[in-house]
Amino acid sequence: MFKALLINKTDDTGYRCALTELDEAQLPASGDVTVRVDWSTLNYKDGLAITGKSPVVRSFPLVPGIDFAGTVTASEHPRWKAGDRVILNGFGVGESHWGGLAQMARVKGDWLVALPAGLSAREAMAIGTAGYTAMLCVMALQKHWAEAGVKPGSGEVLVTGANGGVGSIAIALLAGLGHTVVASTGRLGETDFLKSLGAAEVIDRGTLSAAGKPLQKERWIGVVDSVGSHTLANACASTRYGGAVAACGLAQGMDLPASVAPFILRGVTLYGIDSVMAPLARREAAWAQLASGLDRSKLAAITHEIGLEAAMGAASDILAGQVRGRLVVNVNA
Ligand code: NDP
């Protein structure tokens, strides 16, 4: 038997998430690798799944948790054997396939990435899907800048949703690469914290969140945006000639009330970043760069540890934008 969060939806109880005990025999038969989960995390999407605020869960009953790090206990997959340390992100896990907010999981071996040398399972989940997505955003900008001949320090990079999981790790990564980072936040009280992560300047997100002009003063050589809506439109409108914006989130909204002006008049490039179905080679590159390039003391500063049961309460907090940094879940607490 093992402990897990389980989401169910019935006519009698409605939509409900509870801490429960499950039998290993109940794990999804469609998986070919069984993993003892060491650490999981709580992401924005997990908040949606646990509370039912948005229909991310597509089959019931379901164990939530879009990511985990753990140790293989049994495998029918040629790439994995018992004892291998692995990471899982995305592929619909925690949405349509049982996920990582549990002490055991069974998933497809094709979805797994080896835990990179030098990274502990706890650190991997402190990074989690949010940090891995931040890395995918930074990689898109790095590739763009390399082609455009942009050097670190030659301009400012904007990070929106700065106190969130994606935002805080993006700040640490970009600052670590030598970029001048401007952090946009609704929580100016966290200015010292954001500067400790490497932000050179902290701005009020209110300056970006309302409808703005199609073209604004050129400021950013690059943007990591986890917010969407007017914020993303304004970020594009104030990106410098030839600069790039990596868009991965929708914390403000899914809409994009923008014009084509920045793209056709300033050659701005908008990169869409998806972590869920990203190909294996890009995942491995992202995790390798995280293992080598992310300052561990900054990671420790943004990490808060909770247990499985507390993850249910924290789900509402993350949706309310009250979580700072990353929540790592000790499933064995
Ligand atoms: P968090 O909840 O940790 O952070 C989101 C941050 O956005 C908040 O901390 C807050 O930052 C800011 N924010 C919240 N509400 C608003 C608002 N109404 N207007 C402007 N800013 C707001 O979430 P994550 O960092 O984990 O995820 C961020 C986004 O990225 C989510 O939309 C998530 O779904 C998406 N995502 C997408 C992935 C992909 O594959 N494309 C993968 C992972 C996440 P502050 O308080 O500093 O203003």
Boltz pocket constraint, residues with backbone or C-beta under 6 A from the ligand:
constraints:
  - pocket:
      binder: B
      contacts: [[A, 42], [A, 43], [A, 44], [A, 45], [A, 129], [A, 130], [A, 133], [A, 160], [A, 161], [A, 162], [A, 163], [A, 164], [A, 165], [A, 166], [A, 167], [A, 184], [A, 185], [A, 186], [A, 187], [A, 205], [A, 209], [A, 226], [A, 227], [A, 231], [A, 247], [A, 248], [A, 249], [A, 250], [A, 251], [A, 252], [A, 253], [A, 273], [A, 274], [A, 275], [A, 276], [A, 318], [A, 319], [A, 321], [A, 322], [A, 323], [A, 325]]
      max_distance: 6.0
